[in-house]
Amino acid sequence: MARTIINNFVLKHYENETYFSFCTYTSIRFFEILYFEKGTGNVKINGSSIPYTDNSVFVFIPDDVYTVNVDSATTVTTIKFLKSFFNNSRNSNPTLPVNNWFRNIEGILYNKVKQLRLLEFKEAYEKENVTSLVKLLTKEFLKNSANDIFIIENSLSVVLHLIARNMRESATHMTINKPESKIQGIINYIQTHIYNSKAITNKQLAEEFDIADNYIGQYFKKHMDMSIKKYILNYKLNLVETRLKYTDMQFSEIALELGFTDTSHLNKTFLAYKGVTVGAFKEGLKVTP
């Protein structure tokens, strides 16, 4: 198995430190996981201060700026992913414009809720799994003998998947009236299966969640104040923005992957909902400070 994965992320582990300089590595970071194994203090992120304690997990995206202020001796692992980690060269399926690593984090990349940078896990066992995998990954990555790519790659895959799933559920909690209701499951299901149009039809959703075919649309609109079709389209357009901002994909590739007929269809839809063409949006990113 190719070992290029090792060159595409940087893992650092610090034991019982009272000051951290690793924030100076921000310029190489595209996506980052910060795991505080023990200690107390706060993370100042984008102007907001969020406290950390034992077993706190933070995630950061390219636009985030942060510093760590320590109150008590802290043990932390930081995993900084380079943009190259998420490009097409790592894609095991050459028919996909972006790889599965990117798909794991794309929902995080477009989510602008800064409170979600401190990850809250829905289930305690999921947090235990993430922290255990980070510890395993750290030992495997830093050991003197040749590290095992199989362990590293699969540990990263599970960690990214669990983080993405919990951030998606946390975001859903903030947008619906009853965060533990069936609607949350429907939202999560749609986002997870967004690339499979057959899996997110009204009929399939009704069957999956045991709701009558003729009622699923009304049920969804009652909780989300929009139709299922419009929600799916809005979510896809959010993913379009993510790809325009964080990848070098061609417009035709984006259209193909997200189920638009062609570039023209994508452009007309984007203009209608976002008020700007795809090309203009991309150009605007180049001048944004």
C-alpha positions as CSV (number, residue, x, y, z in Angstrom):
1,M,0.0,0.0,0.0
2,A,1.3,3.5,-0.9
3,R,2.9,5.3,2.0
4,T,2.3,8.8,0.7
5,I,-0.4,9.3,3.3
6,I,2.4,9.8,5.9
7,N,3.6,12.8,4.0
8,N,0.2,14.5,3.9
9,F,-0.5,15.1,7.6
10,V,1.6,16.1,10.6
11,L,1.0,14.5,14.0
12,K,2.6,16.0,17.1
13,H,2.2,14.8,20.7
14,Y,3.0,16.9,23.8
15,E,3.2,15.6,27.4
16,N,2.4,17.8,30.5
17,E,3.3,21.1,28.8
18,T,2.4,24.6,30.1
19,Y,3.0,26.4,26.8
20,F,2.4,25.5,23.2
21,S,4.0,26.9,20.1
22,F,2.4,24.5,17.7
23,C,0.0,27.2,16.6
24,T,2.9,28.5,14.5
25,Y,2.2,25.6,12.1
26,T,-1.2,26.9,11.2
27,S,0.0,27.9,7.7
28,I,0.4,24.3,6.6
29,R,-3.0,23.2,8.1
30,F,-6.0,22.6,6.0
31,F,-8.0,20.6,8.6
32,E,-7.0,19.8,12.1
33,I,-8.0,17.6,15.1
34,L,-6.8,18.7,18.5
35,Y,-7.2,16.1,21.3
36,F,-6.6,17.3,24.9
37,E,-5.9,14.0,26.8
38,K,-5.6,15.8,30.1
39,G,-5.2,19.3,31.5
40,T,-7.3,22.5,31.7
41,G,-7.2,25.8,29.9
42,N,-9.0,27.5,27.0
43,V,-8.8,27.7,23.2
44,K,-9.3,31.2,21.8
45,I,-10.8,30.6,18.3
46,N,-11.8,33.3,15.9
47,G,-12.2,35.7,18.8
48,S,-14.2,33.4,21.1
49,S,-12.7,31.6,24.1
50,I,-13.8,28.0,24.7
51,P,-12.5,26.0,27.8
52,Y,-11.0,22.6,27.5
53,T,-10.7,19.8,30.1
54,D,-9.6,16.2,30.1
55,N,-10.6,14.3,26.9
56,S,-11.7,17.4,25.0
57,V,-11.7,17.2,21.2
58,F,-11.6,20.2,18.9
59,V,-11.6,20.5,15.1
60,F,-10.4,23.4,13.0
61,I,-11.0,24.2,9.3
62,P,-8.8,26.3,7.0
63,D,-10.3,29.7,8.0
64,D,-10.0,29.1,11.7
65,V,-7.3,31.0,13.8
66,Y,-6.7,29.8,17.3
67,T,-4.4,29.9,20.3
68,V,-4.2,27.7,23.3
69,N,-3.9,29.2,26.8
70,V,-2.9,26.7,29.5
71,D,-4.2,26.7,33.1
72,S,-2.7,23.4,34.2
73,A,-0.1,21.0,32.7
74,T,-1.6,19.7,29.5
75,T,-1.1,16.6,27.4
76,V,-2.3,17.1,23.8
77,T,-2.1,15.5,20.4
78,T,-2.5,17.6,17.3
79,I,-3.2,16.1,13.8
80,K,-2.8,18.6,11.0
81,F,-3.9,17.6,7.6
82,L,-2.4,19.2,4.5
83,K,-4.7,20.0,1.6
84,S,-3.0,17.3,-0.4
85,F,-4.4,14.7,2.0
86,F,-7.9,15.4,0.6
87,N,-7.1,15.7,-3.1
88,N,-7.9,13.2,-5.8
89,S,-4.5,11.4,-5.7
90,R,-5.6,9.5,-2.7
91,N,-8.9,8.4,-4.3
92,S,-9.3,4.7,-4.5
93,N,-12.1,5.2,-7.0
94,P,-10.9,7.2,-10.0
95,T,-14.5,8.0,-11.1
96,L,-15.1,10.2,-8.1
97,P,-14.0,13.9,-8.6
98,V,-13.0,14.1,-4.9
99,N,-11.9,11.4,-2.5
100,N,-13.7,9.8,0.4
101,W,-11.5,11.6,2.9
102,F,-12.9,14.9,1.6
103,R,-16.5,13.6,1.7
104,N,-16.0,12.8,5.4
105,I,-15.3,16.4,6.3
106,E,-17.2,18.5,3.7
107,G,-20.1,19.0,6.0
108,I,-17.8,20.4,8.6
109,L,-16.1,22.7,6.1
110,Y,-19.3,24.6,5.2
111,N,-20.7,24.6,8.7
112,K,-20.1,28.1,10.1
113,V,-21.3,27.5,13.6
114,K,-18.1,28.2,15.6
115,Q,-19.5,26.6,18.8
116,L,-19.1,23.2,17.0
117,R,-15.3,23.5,17.1
118,L,-15.5,21.8,20.5
119,L,-17.0,18.5,19.6
120,E,-19.9,17.2,21.6
121,F,-20.5,13.5,21.1
122,K,-24.1,12.2,21.1
123,E,-23.0,8.9,22.6
124,A,-20.3,8.4,25.3
125,Y,-18.9,5.3,23.6
126,E,-18.3,7.3,20.4
127,K,-16.1,9.7,22.3
128,E,-14.2,6.8,23.8
129,N,-13.7,5.3,20.4
130,V,-12.4,8.5,19.0
131,T,-10.0,9.2,21.8
132,S,-8.8,5.5,21.8
133,L,-8.2,5.7,18.1
134,V,-6.2,8.9,18.4
135,K,-4.0,7.3,21.1
136,L,-3.5,4.2,18.9
137,L,-2.7,6.4,15.9
138,T,-0.2,8.5,17.9
139,K,1.7,5.4,19.1
140,E,1.7,3.9,15.7
141,F,2.8,7.1,14.0
142,L,5.5,7.9,16.4
143,K,7.0,4.5,17.2
144,N,10.6,4.0,16.1
145,S,10.0,0.9,14.0
146,A,8.3,1.1,10.6
147,N,4.7,2.3,11.2
148,D,1.8,0.3,9.9
149,I,0.0,2.1,7.1
150,F,-3.1,-0.1,7.4
151,I,-3.6,0.9,11.1
152,I,-2.9,4.6,10.4
153,E,-5.2,4.8,7.4
154,N,-8.1,3.0,8.9
155,S,-7.8,4.8,12.3
156,L,-7.9,8.1,10.5
157,S,-10.9,7.0,8.4
158,V,-12.9,6.0,11.5
159,V,-11.9,9.1,13.4
160,L,-12.9,11.5,10.6
161,H,-16.2,9.6,10.1
162,L,-17.2,9.8,13.8
163,I,-16.2,13.4,14.1
164,A,-18.2,14.3,10.9
165,R,-21.3,12.4,12.1
166,N,-21.3,14.0,15.5
167,M,-20.8,17.5,14.1
168,R,-23.6,16.9,11.7
169,E,-25.9,15.8,14.5
170,S,-24.9,18.8,16.7
171,A,-25.7,21.2,13.8
172,T,-29.1,19.5,13.4
173,H,-29.8,20.1,17.1
174,M,-29.5,23.8,16.5
175,T,-31.9,23.9,13.6
176,I,-34.9,21.9,14.7
177,N,-37.3,22.2,17.6
178,K,-37.0,18.7,18.9
179,P,-33.4,17.5,18.5
180,E,-34.1,14.0,19.5
181,S,-37.1,13.5,17.2
182,K,-37.4,11.5,14.1
183,I,-36.7,14.5,11.9
184,Q,-33.0,14.5,13.1
185,G,-32.7,11.0,11.8
186,I,-34.1,12.0,8.4
187,I,-31.7,15.0,8.1
188,N,-28.7,12.8,9.0
189,Y,-29.9,10.1,6.6
190,I,-30.3,12.7,3.7
191,Q,-26.8,14.1,4.3
192,T,-25.2,10.7,4.5
193,H,-26.9,9.5,1.3
194,I,-26.7,12.8,-0.6
195,Y,-24.8,11.1,-3.5
196,N,-27.4,8.4,-4.0
197,S,-30.6,10.0,-5.4
198,K,-32.6,6.8,-5.2
199,A,-32.0,6.6,-1.4
200,I,-33.4,10.0,-0.7
201,T,-36.7,10.0,-2.6
202,N,-39.9,10.7,-0.6
203,K,-40.9,7.0,-1.0
204,Q,-37.6,5.7,0.3
205,L,-37.5,8.1,3.2
206,A,-41.0,7.1,4.1
207,E,-40.1,3.5,4.1
208,E,-36.8,4.0,6.0
209,F,-38.5,6.0,8.8
210,D,-41.9,4.2,8.9
211,I,-43.9,7.2,7.8
212,A,-46.8,7.1,5.3
213,D,-45.8,8.0,1.7
214,N,-48.5,10.7,1.5
215,Y,-47.4,12.2,4.9
216,I,-43.6,12.3,4.7
217,G,-43.5,15.6,2.8
218,Q,-45.9,17.3,5.2
219,Y,-44.1,15.9,8.2
220,F,-40.7,17.2,6.9
221,K,-42.1,20.7,6.1
222,K,-43.7,21.0,9.5
223,H,-40.3,20.6,11.2
224,M,-38.0,22.2,8.7
225,D,-40.2,24.8,7.1
226,M,-39.3,23.7,3.6
227,S,-40.0,20.7,1.3
228,I,-37.7,17.7,1.2
229,K,-36.8,18.6,-2.4
230,K,-35.8,22.1,-1.5
231,Y,-33.8,20.9,1.5
232,I,-31.8,18.4,-0.6
233,L,-31.1,21.1,-3.2
234,N,-30.0,23.6,-0.6
235,Y,-27.7,21.0,0.9
236,K,-26.2,20.2,-2.5
237,L,-25.6,23.9,-3.1
238,N,-23.8,24.1,0.2
239,L,-21.6,21.3,-1.0
240,V,-21.0,23.1,-4.3
241,E,-19.8,26.1,-2.3
242,T,-17.4,23.9,-0.3
243,R,-15.9,22.4,-3.4
244,L,-15.5,25.8,-5.0
245,K,-13.8,27.1,-1.9
246,Y,-11.6,24.2,-0.9
247,T,-10.9,22.2,-4.1
248,D,-9.6,22.8,-7.6
249,M,-12.5,20.7,-9.2
250,Q,-13.8,21.7,-12.6
251,F,-17.4,22.9,-12.7
252,S,-18.3,20.0,-14.8
253,E,-16.9,17.6,-12.2
254,I,-18.9,19.3,-9.4
255,A,-22.1,19.1,-11.5
256,L,-21.5,15.4,-12.3
257,E,-20.9,14.4,-8.7
258,L,-23.8,16.3,-7.2
259,G,-26.4,15.1,-9.7
260,F,-26.9,18.2,-11.9
261,T,-27.5,17.6,-15.6
262,D,-24.5,19.6,-16.7
263,T,-22.5,22.7,-16.0
264,S,-25.3,24.9,-17.4
265,H,-27.9,23.3,-15.1
266,L,-25.6,23.8,-12.1
267,N,-24.9,27.4,-13.0
268,K,-28.6,28.3,-13.4
269,T,-29.6,26.7,-10.2
270,F,-26.7,28.3,-8.2
271,L,-27.6,31.7,-9.6
272,A,-31.3,31.3,-8.8
273,Y,-30.6,30.3,-5.1
274,K,-27.3,32.1,-4.4
275,G,-27.7,35.2,-6.5
276,V,-24.4,34.8,-8.3
277,T,-23.0,32.5,-10.9
278,V,-20.6,29.6,-10.1
279,G,-17.8,31.4,-11.9
280,A,-18.4,34.7,-10.2
281,F,-18.5,32.9,-6.8
282,K,-15.1,31.2,-7.6
283,E,-13.6,34.5,-8.7
284,G,-14.8,36.2,-5.6
285,L,-12.9,33.8,-3.4
286,K,-9.6,34.9,-5.0
287,V,-10.1,38.5,-3.7
288,T,-11.5,37.6,-0.3
289,P,-9.0,38.6,2.4
